[in-house]
């Protein structure tokens, strides 16, 4: 019996050695694959970082290539859109050059051209109409013996208009409840709200409602006023839209006559 024990132990021992050797080789191969993947990831990440930095540098250099500053100022509301004044400050300019403000709908290819008027050595201004509910972009072009074009930029409403008030709306038993909590603390006429309205479209027909302005006070434990709430609210009965809306918009009229119309269809509060 004893003569079989030693060979058996040797077989078991050899099996363990072979298994450990195979496991170590497998682990080594897997570590090699992991190291290779990490190296590739590091290279790709470095390439992405370098590309991002280069793109940012190119973008900033492009913006500053011709112009020092481009500003928009609201003049008044027209039936078709905002009448704006654009003022362009150039970095440098050849004496024979004209300054053109080119602008267009982002969804179209045709540019509209406005020649700006010179008001000082490197300052130029002009007026143009920016349509409501459309996204526009612009570029500054110099035209002369040699012509040059700047980068294409988007015209953002925030460049000439106050930040739109926050609002939300939702369905209840009687219809639609709409509320808005704008910042009413500002004393600047360009940011002070004169009237807030809601435009509801049903079956391609619009109806405009005036929101009610509310002021409420919050009281503390000793019945003292600890806070004040200023907001706008509106109740729209079901019969006015028959349970189906095309869209809902908020119309803000400021004290200076500026009007902002914002599509707030996606601001619906979801019932839990």
C-alpha positions as CSV (number, residue, x, y, z in Angstrom):
1,X,0.0,0.0,0.0
2,X,2.8,2.4,1.0
3,X,4.5,1.9,-2.4
4,X,1.5,3.7,-4.1
5,X,1.5,6.6,-1.7
6,X,4.7,8.3,-2.9
7,X,3.8,8.2,-6.6
8,X,0.3,9.5,-5.8
9,X,1.7,12.4,-3.8
10,X,4.1,13.1,-6.7
11,X,1.3,13.1,-9.2
12,X,-0.8,15.5,-7.0
13,X,2.2,17.8,-6.5
14,X,3.0,17.9,-10.2
15,X,-0.6,18.6,-11.0
16,X,-0.5,21.5,-8.6
17,X,2.7,22.8,-10.1
18,X,1.3,22.5,-13.7
19,X,-2.0,24.3,-12.6
20,X,-0.2,27.1,-10.9
21,X,2.1,27.5,-13.9
22,X,-0.9,27.7,-16.2
23,X,-2.7,30.1,-13.9
24,X,0.3,32.4,-13.7
25,X,0.7,32.4,-17.5
26,X,-3.0,33.2,-17.9
27,X,-2.7,36.0,-15.4
28,X,0.4,37.3,-17.1
29,X,-1.3,37.3,-20.5
30,X,-4.4,39.0,-19.1
31,X,-2.2,41.7,-17.4
32,X,-0.4,42.2,-20.7
33,X,-3.7,42.8,-22.4
34,X,-4.8,45.2,-19.7
35,X,-1.5,47.1,-19.9
36,X,-2.0,47.3,-23.7
37,X,-5.6,48.6,-23.4
38,X,-4.5,51.1,-20.8
39,X,-1.7,52.4,-23.0
40,X,-4.1,52.7,-26.0
41,X,-6.6,54.5,-23.8
42,X,-4.0,56.9,-22.6
43,X,-2.9,57.7,-26.1
44,X,-6.5,58.2,-27.3
45,X,-7.3,60.3,-24.2
46,X,-4.2,62.4,-24.8
47,X,-5.2,62.8,-28.5
48,X,-8.7,63.9,-27.4
49,X,-7.3,66.4,-24.9
50,X,-4.9,67.8,-27.5
51,X,-7.6,68.0,-30.1
52,X,-10.0,69.7,-27.7
53,X,-7.3,72.3,-26.6
54,X,-6.4,72.9,-30.3
55,X,-10.1,73.4,-31.2
56,X,-10.6,75.8,-28.4
57,X,-7.5,77.8,-29.3
58,X,-8.5,77.9,-32.9
59,X,-12.1,79.0,-32.0
60,X,-10.8,81.8,-29.7
61,X,-8.2,82.9,-32.2
62,X,-10.8,82.9,-34.9
63,X,-13.2,85.1,-32.8
64,X,-10.5,87.6,-32.1
65,X,-9.0,87.6,-35.6
66,X,-10.9,90.6,-36.9
67,X,-13.2,92.0,-34.3
68,X,-12.6,93.3,-30.8
69,X,-16.3,93.2,-29.8
70,X,-19.8,92.7,-31.3
71,X,-22.8,94.0,-29.3
72,X,-26.5,93.9,-29.9
73,X,-29.0,96.5,-28.4
74,X,-32.8,96.3,-28.5
75,X,-34.6,99.2,-30.2
76,X,-38.2,98.2,-30.4
77,X,-40.6,95.3,-31.3
78,X,-41.9,95.2,-34.8
79,X,-44.7,93.0,-36.0
80,X,-42.3,90.5,-37.6
81,X,-39.6,90.5,-34.9
82,X,-37.0,92.5,-32.8
83,X,-35.5,95.6,-34.3
84,X,-31.9,95.5,-33.1
85,X,-28.8,97.7,-33.3
86,X,-25.5,96.0,-33.9
87,X,-22.2,97.7,-32.9
88,X,-19.0,96.3,-34.2
89,X,-15.6,97.2,-32.8
90,X,-12.8,96.2,-35.2
91,X,-9.2,95.4,-34.2
92,X,-7.7,97.0,-37.3
93,X,-8.9,97.9,-40.7
94,X,-7.6,98.9,-44.2
95,X,-8.8,102.4,-45.2
96,X,-10.5,101.1,-48.4
97,X,-12.6,98.5,-46.6
98,X,-16.3,98.5,-46.0
99,X,-17.8,96.6,-43.0
100,X,-20.7,94.2,-43.7
101,X,-22.9,92.5,-41.1
102,X,-24.1,89.3,-42.7
103,X,-26.9,87.4,-41.0
104,X,-29.3,84.5,-41.9
105,X,-31.7,81.8,-40.6
106,X,-29.6,78.9,-39.4
107,X,-31.8,76.6,-41.5
108,X,-31.2,78.5,-44.7
109,X,-28.1,79.2,-46.9
110,X,-29.0,82.7,-48.1
111,X,-27.2,85.5,-46.3
112,X,-28.7,89.0,-45.8
113,X,-26.2,91.8,-46.1
114,X,-26.1,95.0,-44.1
115,X,-23.4,97.7,-44.7
116,X,-22.5,99.2,-41.3
117,X,-22.0,103.0,-40.8
118,X,-18.8,104.3,-39.4
119,X,-19.1,106.2,-36.2
120,X,-15.4,106.3,-35.2
121,X,-12.1,105.0,-36.5
122,X,-12.8,101.3,-35.7
123,X,-16.5,101.4,-34.6
124,X,-19.4,100.6,-36.9
125,X,-23.2,100.4,-36.3
126,X,-26.4,99.4,-38.1
127,X,-30.0,98.3,-37.5
128,X,-31.6,95.1,-38.6
129,X,-34.7,92.9,-37.9
130,X,-34.4,89.6,-36.1
131,X,-37.5,87.5,-36.6
132,X,-39.4,86.0,-33.7
133,X,-39.1,82.2,-33.0
134,X,-36.2,81.7,-35.3
135,X,-32.5,81.0,-34.7
136,X,-30.2,83.4,-36.6
137,X,-26.4,83.5,-37.1
138,X,-24.1,86.2,-38.3
139,X,-20.6,87.0,-39.5
140,X,-18.6,90.2,-40.0
141,X,-17.1,90.7,-43.4
142,X,-14.6,93.3,-44.7
143,X,-15.0,94.2,-48.3
144,X,-12.5,96.2,-50.4
145,X,-9.4,95.5,-52.5
146,X,-8.9,92.5,-50.2
147,X,-11.9,91.0,-48.5
148,X,-12.0,88.9,-45.3
149,X,-14.7,87.0,-43.3
150,X,-14.9,86.4,-39.6
151,X,-16.3,83.4,-37.8
152,X,-20.0,82.5,-37.9
153,X,-21.6,83.1,-34.6
154,X,-25.2,82.6,-33.2
155,X,-27.3,85.5,-32.2
156,X,-28.5,84.7,-28.7
157,X,-31.5,86.5,-27.2
158,X,-29.6,86.8,-23.9
159,X,-27.3,89.3,-25.7
160,X,-30.0,92.0,-25.8
161,X,-32.8,90.7,-23.6
162,X,-33.2,89.8,-19.9
163,X,-33.2,86.1,-18.8
164,X,-36.7,84.7,-19.4
165,X,-38.7,84.1,-16.2
166,X,-39.0,80.5,-15.0
167,X,-42.5,79.0,-15.4
168,X,-44.4,75.7,-15.3
169,X,-47.8,74.5,-16.1
170,X,-50.0,71.4,-15.6
171,X,-53.4,69.9,-15.9
172,X,-55.8,69.8,-13.0
173,X,-59.5,69.0,-12.5
174,X,-60.7,72.3,-14.0
175,X,-58.2,72.8,-16.7
176,X,-54.7,74.1,-16.8
177,X,-52.8,75.9,-14.0
178,X,-49.9,78.1,-15.1
179,X,-47.4,79.8,-12.7
180,X,-44.3,81.9,-13.1
181,X,-41.8,83.2,-10.5
182,X,-39.8,85.9,-12.1
183,X,-37.2,88.1,-10.4
184,X,-39.3,91.2,-9.5
185,X,-36.6,92.8,-7.3
186,X,-34.7,94.5,-10.2
187,X,-35.3,98.2,-10.6
188,X,-33.7,98.3,-14.1
189,X,-36.4,99.2,-16.6
190,X,-34.9,96.8,-19.2
191,X,-35.6,93.9,-16.8
192,X,-38.8,95.1,-15.1
193,X,-41.9,93.2,-16.2
194,X,-44.9,95.2,-17.1
195,X,-47.2,92.3,-18.2
196,X,-47.0,88.5,-18.4
197,X,-49.4,86.6,-20.7
198,X,-50.0,83.0,-21.9
199,X,-50.7,82.1,-25.5
200,X,-52.5,78.8,-26.0
201,X,-53.0,77.2,-29.4
202,X,-55.8,74.8,-30.1
203,X,-56.8,73.5,-33.6
204,X,-54.4,76.1,-35.1
205,X,-56.1,79.0,-33.3
206,X,-54.4,81.1,-30.7
207,X,-55.9,82.7,-27.6
208,X,-54.1,85.0,-25.2
209,X,-54.7,85.2,-21.5
210,X,-53.4,87.8,-19.0
211,X,-51.8,86.3,-15.9
212,X,-52.7,87.6,-12.4
213,X,-49.9,89.1,-10.4
214,X,-49.8,87.9,-6.8
215,X,-47.9,88.9,-3.7
216,X,-47.8,86.7,-0.6
217,X,-46.0,86.9,2.8
218,X,-44.6,84.0,4.7
219,X,-44.8,84.3,8.5
220,X,-42.5,82.9,11.2
221,X,-43.3,81.4,14.6
222,X,-43.9,84.8,16.2
223,X,-46.2,85.8,13.4
224,X,-43.5,88.1,11.9
225,X,-43.0,88.4,8.1
226,X,-39.9,86.3,7.2
227,X,-40.3,86.3,3.4
228,X,-42.3,87.6,0.5
229,X,-43.3,85.8,-2.7
230,X,-44.1,87.5,-5.9
231,X,-45.5,85.4,-8.8
232,X,-47.9,85.2,-11.7
233,X,-50.6,82.6,-12.0
234,X,-53.4,81.7,-14.5
235,X,-56.3,79.2,-14.7
236,X,-57.3,78.1,-18.2
237,X,-60.7,76.2,-18.3
238,X,-60.9,72.9,-20.2
239,X,-63.5,74.2,-22.6
240,X,-61.0,76.6,-24.1
241,X,-58.8,73.8,-25.5
242,X,-61.0,70.6,-25.2
243,X,-58.2,68.7,-23.7
244,X,-55.8,69.1,-26.6
245,X,-53.1,71.7,-27.1
246,X,-51.0,72.5,-30.2
247,X,-48.6,74.5,-28.0
248,X,-48.4,76.9,-25.1
249,X,-46.2,80.0,-25.0
250,X,-45.3,82.7,-22.4
251,X,-45.3,86.3,-23.6
252,X,-43.4,88.8,-21.4
253,X,-43.8,92.5,-21.9
254,X,-41.1,94.7,-20.2
255,X,-41.5,98.3,-19.0
256,X,-39.3,99.5,-21.9
257,X,-41.6,98.0,-24.5
258,X,-39.5,94.9,-25.1
259,X,-41.5,91.8,-25.8
260,X,-40.2,88.2,-25.4
261,X,-42.2,85.2,-26.5
262,X,-41.0,81.8,-25.3
263,X,-42.4,78.4,-26.2
264,X,-43.0,76.6,-22.9
265,X,-44.8,73.5,-24.1
266,X,-42.1,71.3,-22.6
267,X,-42.4,72.9,-19.2
268,X,-45.4,70.7,-18.3
269,X,-45.3,69.4,-14.8
270,X,-45.7,65.6,-14.8
271,X,-48.3,64.3,-12.2
272,X,-46.9,61.7,-9.9
